[in-house]
Amino acid sequence: MSLTDLTLARAREGLRKKEFSARELTEAHLAAIEALNPQLNAFVTVTHELAGAAADDADRALARGEGGALAGIPLAIKDLFCTEGVRTTAASRILENFVPPYESTVTAKLKASGAVFLGKTNLDEFAMGSSNMTSAFGAVTNPWQRGGDPAALVPGGSSGGSAASVAARLALAATGTDTGGSIRQPAAFCGIAGIKPTYGRCSRYGIIAFASSLDQAGPMARTVEDCAILLGAMAGFDPKDSTSADRPVPDFAAACGRGISGLRIGVPLEYAAPGVSGEIAALWERGRAWLRAAGAELVEISLPHTKQALPTYYIVAPAEASSNLARYDGVRFGRREEGGDLTELYEATRAAGFGDEVKRRILIGTYVLSAGYYDAYYLRAQKIRTLILRDFQRAFETCDAILTPTAPTAAFAQGEKMDDPVTMYLNDIYTVPASLAGLPAISVPAGLDPEGLPLGLQVIGRPFDEETVFAVADKIEKAAGFSALPALRAGA
Amino acid sequence: MSYTIDGKTGPWELVIGLEVHAQVISRAKLFSGAATVFGGAPNSQVSFIDAAFPGMLPVINRECVAQAVRTGLGLNAEIHLESRFDRKNYFYADLPAGYQISQYQHPIVGRGVIEIELADGEVRQIGITRLHLEQDAGKSLHDQHPTKSYIDLNRAGVALMEIVSEPDLRSPEEAGAYLRKLRTVLRYLGTCDGNMDEGSMRADVNVSVRKSGEPFRTRCEVKNVNSVRFVMQAIEAEARRQIAVWEEGGTVLQETRLFEPARGITRSMRNKEDAHDYRYFPDPDLLPLKLDPAWVEALRADLPELPDAKKQRFMAEYGLPAYDAGVLVAEQASADYFEAVARGREGRFAANWVIGDLFAALNRTGRTIETSPVAPGALGELLDLVADGTINGRIAKDVFEDMVESGEAPAEIVARKNLRQVTDTGAIESAVASVLAANADKVAEYKSGKEKLFGFFVGQVMKAMAGKGNPALVNDVLRRHLA
């Protein structure tokens, strides 16, 4: 088996047993990047030298019988995490040459546990998108192809570069961020696992903000267990983030092995709304059967405000974004376009620095917060958000976890769904409710559509109960026995 | 009689409310660890949070919250155990994030009251609407370069308390008294240094005028006035402008104005139409601020004695008249100085010396009470020398002037200059005898009924004794000789 095909868990074992070195493992992945990134465009920055040095550090630590939980594990980092001394762009022209003088808490924790960063992965500009088409550095290509058709598909978004790099074996695992589905939907599109933990589980310090009340970092990997291992190293209280939760980090990896016998799995009626494709409905039905077979009890639940979730999300997220992105003004850092006066400087800088989707969301956000519209849009959206949270609280009185599809379709082709932004926004229909409620939710690869593209199932848990989410996801993963491989991958 | 301004159509009343921005005394900024010292080199006290770098997050500074609570308690105001931070969005070069974190809908402190005393002794209660915490912006410097503006972010993110009064003030004098009282309270509490020159206290003034008995008319806001005197001038200038507008048949428009001290007028800054839409919304980076009631009570228990209470105590404990007590408590340092002098001595005597001789000397030498050339202990010793009869009151004034000049202890000055009071009746007898002998004509006049001349004789005797005679003994001896 090639080094790039290993799971994170297996690679960790191999490193400990000296079957191979961190240097070899890292070189194998750098070579894969070299070979495939020109096609995939998954990385916007590759840090060969830093990766080599980190791998050598890990080898020395491992040789002493030391080394943290991720010593020598090559990871891809979404280019939304600030990395000290390494360009961090948010896939935007406005930060094209921005080199942060500080490290995000999540990446600092990963470094401290010995991880090797291969580079920074592509994403939708400022994490705004579901296709990775809005990146200033060009689209990312999904390593998967429709049976026999080499047309480039989208990897999903916004963590499309991370998802594609993990699926194509350019990295053992990656970090992502999820605001309305940005980890789960690309994970589903690329046939990998990805979890958005509970809001507050991972520190947001040093992650470039999109919508602060929704943004959460999370892991993306080829197995549920790998996600659990990686999340264990990313999570934890951070006094530098006022919204981070001061509670202990459980052993997520151990939770994967928990039985689910007697566990009540909720199936929300509203997610079976007309419009769900036959193949998605069938996949969902298979998921229910697998969990029943594993001893779980399936219960119908109702989340009555599901329909309002998407419009609510597309008010709350742009509102926060419009304010969060005001700092990109050309005055202190990032791109600057000179102007005759301050207003011209702002206008020229932001016109040149931001892409269309970012501009669109800033406009929407500014609109919904303006005097005269605030009550009708922002305030009402906040009220509905509370109702959505209450829906979940009620549902969790009768169930322990919720099973849904991750996305309404498999990956679509680059250029598709581009005419009308609303069609694109519909991709988030199953992922957004858990985001608004701040709940942990994972996507697990569970099957293929008739054209051979991966599909994912989503498991949503109670706040800070990632353990149950991992346990249920692990059973789906085992039952699904997902072993299909993408067309574009290292060694293929 | 209430204050009015006479226009062509008769008297007009003023309605005034003040929004005071008071810079919180704290080592670090409201949401970052950067220092807050005034006068640092430009951009030397700026964290990545203050400069709003990507991914940076605010974390509330506990001490700033404590200062706001202390201030609220000092203003007899309700403390809100839960408050919230909002973003006030607008673009400006010295506002790095493009928004100011402030408390819009749910301030940390609610209604309170402040008592002001006017020159005629009238006491008025002025309502406080609210106090909230917010970040200061940076500073734009437009005079450093012919075409560019420079930005100094040292001040960006420093904690401010915005203290909003009810429209309860009715004259420039009341507004001045309110500001001075507020400043005194803040200084006592140690929550703001009240230094208007350095901009650590600034006022926005809301002014409207009306005829007696009318409801409120439209108000204008005069922004950023930076001294008590200018506040009073700005109010009068703005009121006169509004009166003129109304009396010419016009309508006062709600707008923001600036006061130009040099010309004594206010001018329009921006009107309602091009007012900013600040798009306030709750800051998603910060959780609601929840205070533990026990923590608030602990802060309350630790509050210093405030000026109103101290004034009452000075009147009760030292027998001071209200005016003297008021003068002494206006500054914590004066009150402390007085108490150091008065402790164990006669209070009114001590107050007269502090308010009279000491304050005059400070004025003359350009010193403050903190840098007084005469320490309270030394002044106390001087008072003791008078009280125990070592020197008389007249000589004490000279000794005090010498103390201001030389910094020497009063006893040493008395010894060096040989100023001890003469109580030897023999010496007084002989001085009296020679004065009376030299002024036989005046003695005759006195005896024929011109008793006012007694003072003349006292003066002559004291002069003959170089001022050192014991005044009571001199009087006794003179009376005996003239009888």
Chai-1 contact restraints between the chains, C-beta under 6 A:
chainA,res_idxA,chainB,res_idxB,connection_type,confidence,min_distance_angstrom,max_distance_angstrom,comment,restraint_id
A,C82,B,G55,contact,1.0,0.0,6.0,A-B,restraint_1
A,Y205,B,L57,contact,1.0,0.0,6.0,A-B,restraint_2
A,G206,B,G55,contact,1.0,0.0,6.0,A-B,restraint_3
A,I207,B,G55,contact,1.0,0.0,6.0,A-B,restraint_4
A,I208,B,P54,contact,1.0,0.0,6.0,A-B,restraint_5
A,I208,B,G55,contact,1.0,0.0,6.0,A-B,restraint_6
A,S212,B,P284,contact,1.0,0.0,6.0,A-B,restraint_7
A,S212,B,D285,contact,1.0,0.0,6.0,A-B,restraint_8
A,S213,B,P284,contact,1.0,0.0,6.0,A-B,restraint_9
A,D241,B,L57,contact,1.0,0.0,6.0,A-B,restraint_10
A,S242,B,V59,contact,1.0,0.0,6.0,A-B,restraint_11
A,S242,B,L286,contact,1.0,0.0,6.0,A-B,restraint_12
A,S242,B,L287,contact,1.0,0.0,6.0,A-B,restraint_13
A,E320,B,P284,contact,1.0,0.0,6.0,A-B,restraint_14
A,S323,B,R87,contact,1.0,0.0,6.0,A-B,restraint_15
A,S323,B,N89,contact,1.0,0.0,6.0,A-B,restraint_16
A,S323,B,Y99,contact,1.0,0.0,6.0,A-B,restraint_17
A,A326,B,G98,contact,1.0,0.0,6.0,A-B,restraint_18
A,R327,B,A52,contact,1.0,0.0,6.0,A-B,restraint_19
A,R327,B,A97,contact,1.0,0.0,6.0,A-B,restraint_20
A,R327,B,G98,contact,1.0,0.0,6.0,A-B,restraint_21
A,V331,B,A93,contact,1.0,0.0,6.0,A-B,restraint_22
A,R332,B,A51,contact,1.0,0.0,6.0,A-B,restraint_23
A,L342,B,A93,contact,1.0,0.0,6.0,A-B,restraint_24
A,Y346,B,F91,contact,1.0,0.0,6.0,A-B,restraint_25
A,L369,B,R279,contact,1.0,0.0,6.0,A-B,restraint_26
A,L369,B,F281,contact,1.0,0.0,6.0,A-B,restraint_27
A,S370,B,D277,contact,1.0,0.0,6.0,A-B,restraint_28
A,S370,B,R279,contact,1.0,0.0,6.0,A-B,restraint_29
A,A371,B,D277,contact,1.0,0.0,6.0,A-B,restraint_30
